[in-house]
Amino acid sequence: MIQNTIILETYKKEIPPNVNLDFIYNLIKKDRPIVEYFGTELDNGVDYISTEMQLKFDRTTIITINFESNEELNYDNNNPDKIYDLIGKYFSSTFKSEIKIESDEKDITVYL
């Protein structure tokens, strides 16, 4: 299995305490967030965040989606609509009991 990550960025949103996949998918379809990253799972070895980066983080909502695929995906596909459709496909094909969602007041991380 190949570990994949999609990182989306949109203007800052208030995230409800019990966020679910329907909320996340509707947010993606309605707000059409920027695809910041689409590729293999990221190693988060960066411990330093510059002031400029922190200001950007404070003004945006980040949606990170981690999922497995049986085969390597076409990471060169930068078409947002195709990436949103891919997200929808994985959201609908994953058993709800296997989905983990973490969120705070403004950011969401999904593990499929």
Helices and strands as residue ranges (DSSP letters): E 2-11, H 21-31, E 34-40, H 51-58, E 60-69, H 80-93, G 96-98, E 100-103, E 108-111
